[in-house]
């Protein structure tokens, strides 16, 4: 979503733009039949997105004219995540196990960081650090300026990290397919509290609401983790979280 248009990615490899009143504005075709899974980031006057064709695209937000495209490592470089940006750099994760930092204006690579597994979830930018979980079952914090590792979670989870982390008051909440939410210090990656166990794995994106992190499990239960004491409670409705 941008100030003037709503962007929708299709499984047919196309981006569709609509005006806020619902009128159709235009289409951009990647010329690939590979699906666009992640959302479109609107920043710096442009629209940025990744595709399962292994490329990151930058378009003019109003005309949908392509500015640049950046290729990851082919068939293994699918992108299902949504990019994030600061004032000059786009950060995006890929199935090729890498986090990329790209020049927002030109698409040239500034640096990349390689993990031990594919990266599905979108990265999170917080205090000049990029945070993300990996299918290698670790959470990472990487310096946004130069791509150097700040920390990697010491003990691997027993399941993949499929969703983006949530960061609240310098605490990282990382939900795993092993049915736990790991609670880590954003500065050093140490455990701030014991992991919170749920009834099943987490594959949908948690959200922060008030003083709680709301997490839905694969069995359909919704939990609120209190960010003041890290205790969980099951919710009958999201209104109970506020």
Secondary structure, 3 states (H helix, E strand, C coil): CCCCEEEEECCCCEEEEEECCCCEEEEEECCCCCCCCCCCEEECCEEEEECCCCEEEEEECCCCCEEEEEECCHHHCCCCCCCEECCCEEEEECCCCEEEEEECCCCCEEEEEECCCCCCCCCEEECCEEEEECCCCCEEEEECCCCCEEEECCCCCCCCCCCCCEEECCEEEEECCCCEEEEEECCCCCEEEEEEECCCCCCCCCEEECCEEEEECCCCCEEEEECCCCCEEEECCHHHHC
